Amino acid sequence: MSILRFAVVGTGWVAGEYLKAIDARQDAEVYAVVSAHQAYAQQRLLELNINARVFERYEDAVADPQVDAVVLCSTPGIRPEQAVLAARHGKHIVFEKPLAMNREELWEIAKALEDNPVHTIAGFVLRWNPSFNNTKALINDDAIGRVFMAQIDYWHNIGPHYPQYRWSKTKALGGSSMLSAGCHAVDAVRYFAGEIEEVTAYSCRTWADSEYEFDSNAIAILKLRNGGIGKVSSSLECKTTYKFNIHLLGEKGAIMNNQLYSHKLPGQTDFALIPTILPDSGDVSHHPFAEEIDDFMISLQGKTRSRCDFFDAMQTMEACFAIDESIESGRKITLPLVR
């Protein structure tokens, strides 16, 4: 395959990591960035020592025949229409999360991809974290058997010290605690324990004077397709360091973050520590974007599905919408949602 030319939409914190990941490859090229602020975009490219075009209009970038793939790091409100347009132009798509802010827009993307099949990957980037790799390998090797209880927490104080806070605190662009960030925990439940059949959820505020336009804290109880149960929590205004807790109870053992208790170790008297890189930082430079792009390129070349393509990630998004609907309605919500 010839060199794949990318157009990266946006120049923010996460976009910078994608720019670096693509530029480091021999089989890919940052052909362009899309930004309404041309001077700032040029400055970012200069800082990263990347030579690329700057498009002010997304429509011009996606229509350029030199562009093979787009990376959608735009704000969530315009991401669906950009994805639909990319699919119609035959461009491969790297999605940042959330994929959409409501189920109707999510299904519009799905229809566009069904009508115009292109290669996709979704930025639930923790799926490429080394500790996640270990946990998934242990589960696949039957180290703990069927996971009958999964408890996963996303705790991260996302306040004014984060550039995204100015828009992610809003209902229009942040959406909810789960849509804004807790979706990583929902995705981890699906990745380790399987599909979710039913959710019941609750939320609350942290402080009365919070600037968040939605409850920044949420907890959901899950019924799993494999007969098990689960719990996810998300807190965006917690007084704690960043925590991504993963507790999995299986029929033959258990995993707590990077600690293992397994039937495969019959002489074991306590949890065994597995030295690895944990998902223990909210700094995007700590996240494995390079590995995500590596997966995207390998799967594209082999014409196989990526580790987290759109239709896989779509089920995580539907679970997040179901959680928010349960919070709003006070009812349990059954999955999958009726499309």
N, C-alpha and C positions, 0 to 999 in steps of 0.2 A: 504494500500500500504506500502511496506517495505521502508526503508530509500533509498532515491534517491542519487546516488553518482555522483558528478560533477567533470569534469576536466575543469579547467579554463585556457584558452590559453592566456598567457601574464601575466605580473606582474606589469604593469604600474598603473597610477593614477586610471583609471576607473576599471581596473581589481581588484584593492585593495578593492573597494567598493562592488563589487560582492563577493569577498572572504569573507568579513565581513558579508554580508547579508546572504550568504549560511551557514556560520559557526554558526550563531546565531540561526539557526532553529533546531528543534528536529527531523524533518522528512527529513532532507537533510544533506549531508556531503561533504566537500571538500576532494575528494579522491586523486586528483592530480592537479598539475599545469604543464603547458608546457612552457618551456623557454630554449633558446639556451645558456643562461647564468646561469648555475646551481648554482654557488656560490651565485649570487645575489638573485636568486629565493629562495634558502634556507634561506638567511638573511631576505627576506620579510616575509616568513612564520614564522620565529622566532619572528619578530617584532609583528606579528598579533596573535601569540600564537596558530598557526594552525599546526597540524601534518599531513602532506600529502606527497605523492610521488612527485618527480620531473622527468618529461619526457623531454629529450632534443629534441626528434622527435615527432611531432604531430601524424604521422602515427602510432607510437607505442601506444600512448595514446588512439586513437580512435579505435584501434583494440583490446584493453584490454576489456575482457568481464565484468570486474568489473565496467566499466564506463557506466553509464546510460544516461548522458547528458553532452553536452559541452557548454561552454560559450566562444564565439568567440570575444575576445578583441585584436585579432591580428591586424596588420596594414591592411588597406582596400584592398591593392593589392593582398593579398593571402587569404582573407576571403572567396571569392566564392568557390575556390577549396577545402578549408577546409570544407565548408558547404556541398558541394556535397559528399565528402568522409564520413562525419558524417551521412548523410542521408542513404548512401549505407550500412553503418554499423548498421543502426537502432538506432542511438543515437538521443535523443531529443536535440533541439538546442535553445540556447539563443544568439540572434544576437546583436552585437553592430552596430551602424550606422556609415557610410552608409553601406547598405547591399552589395553593389557592386559599382564599379567605372564606369560601362557602362551598357547599356541595354542588350547586348549579355550575359554578365556574370550573370546579374540578371535573365534572362530567363533560363540560364543553372541551376541555383539553383531551380527555379520554377519547371523545368522538373524533377530534381532529387527528389524533395519533392512530386510531383505528382506520381512518380513511387515508391517512398519509403515513405509513409505517416508516419511522426513522429510529435511530438508536438513541436510547435515553439512559440517564443515570440521575439519581436524586441524592441530594446532599445530606442524608442522614449519616454524616461523616464518621460517627462513632463506630459504625459497622466495620471500619478499617483500623480501629484502635487496637494495639497489640494485646491488651487484656481481653477485649472482645474476641479477638482471634482465638486466644487460648480457651475462653469459655465455650465458644461455639465448637471448637475441636473436641473438647472434653464431652460435651453433650452428644455430638455425632458419634463419639467412640463409646457411648453408653456408660460413661463414668458415673453419672448420677441417675440414669434411668429417666423415665417420664417425669417431666417437671409438673408437679401438681400444685405448686404454689410459687408465684413470682411476685416479688415486691421490689419496685424500682423507683427511686426518687431523683428528681432534678431540683436541686436547691442552689440558687444563684442570685445574689443581690445585684440586680440590674437597675442601677440608679443613674443620676445625672452624670456620673463619671464615665459612662459609656456613650459614645457618639450616637448610637442607634436609639438611645432612650427618648430623644426628642420626638421620634415618630412611633417607636414601638410601644410607648405608654398609651397610645390612642386606640380607641375601639376600632377605627377604620383600618389601621395598618398593623397594630399589634394583635387585635382580635380578642384574645383571651390568654390566660396563663399557659394553657396547653398549646394553643396555636403558636404563640410567640416563641416558646422554648421547651416546654414540657413534652412536646411531641417527640423529642429524642427518647424520653423514658417510655412513652407508648410504643415507639418503634422497637425499643429494646425488648419489651415484653413479647412482642410478636416474633422477633428474631430468635429469642431463646426458648419461648414456651409455646409458640404457635398462635393460631388465629383467635381473635376475641369474638365471642358470640353475643355478649350482653354487658351493658355498663349501667352503673348507678353512681352518680357523682354529686359532690357538694363543693362550695367555694366560700371564701371569706376575704375580707380586707385585712391588711396589717395595721394600718393607722388611719384614723378618721380623716386626716389631712393629706392622704396619699394623692399624688398626681396621676396615678394610674386611672384610666377611665373604665377599667374592669377590675373584678376581684383578682388580686395578684396571686392568690393561693387557691389550689384546687386539689382534691383527692377523689379518685375514682376506684370503685370496686368492680372487678371484672370477672365474668364467667368465661372460661376458656373452652374452645372446641374439644380439647383433649380430656374434658371432664374436670380439669383443675380450676383453680381460682387465682386471681391476681389483684394487685393494688399498685397504682401509680400515684405519685404526688408531685406537684410542681409549685415552687415558691420563688417569686421574683423579687421579694422584699424581705428576705430573711437576714437576720443578724448572725451570719456564719460565713466561714470560708466556703468556696465552691465545693459542693458534694454531689456525686452521682453514685448513689448506693445501689448495688445489685445483689439481691439476696434470692437465691433459687433453692427450693427444696424439691428433691427428686425421690423417687421410690428406692433408689440405690445409693443415695448420697446427697451432698449439698455443696453449694458454692456461695461464698460471701466475698464479693469483689474478687480479689486475687488469692483467696484461700479455698482449699478443696478438702472435702471429706468424702471418701469414695469406697465402694465395695471392692474396687480393684486394688486397694492397699489394705489387705486383711490384718496387718499388724499395726495399723494406724491407731494412735491413742488420742490424737487431737488434730485440728485442722492443719494442713500443710500449706505453707506460704509459697506462692509462685512469684518470684521476682519478675516484674514486667513494668510496662508503662501504663499507668491507670488513666482513666478519663477524669482526672482530678483538677482540671483547670478550665476556666472559661475563656482563656486567651486563645484566640483562633490560630495563632502561630503554633500552638501546642497540638492542634488537631491534624489528622492525617489527610490533608487535601491532596498531597502528592500521590498517596496510595489510592485515593479515590480516582484520580485522573489516570493512574496506571491501570486500574481495573477497567475503566471506560475504554482505554485504547486497546487493551488486550482482548476484551470482549467484542469490540467493534471489528478488530482484525480477524477474530475467530468466528464472527457472526453468531455469537452466543449472547445470552442475557447477562447484563451486568449484575453485580451482587445486590443492587437495589435499583431496579429500573422503575419507570413511572408507575406501572401497573401494580408493582409490589408496594411502593410508597403510597399509592392511592389508598390502599387499605388502612395504612397508618393514619392518613388524613381523615378517612371516614370515621375511624374510631375516635379521633379528636373531636370531630363535629358531633358525634353521638354523645361524648362526654359533656360538651357545652350545652347540647340540647337537654340532657338529663338535668344539668344544673339549673337551666332556665325553667324547665317544666315541672321538676320535682318527680319525674317518672323514670323508670328504667327504660333503656332504649336497646332494641335488638339490632344486631348486625348480621349480614351486610345491609346497608341502607338500600331502600328500593330506588333504583335508578330509572 
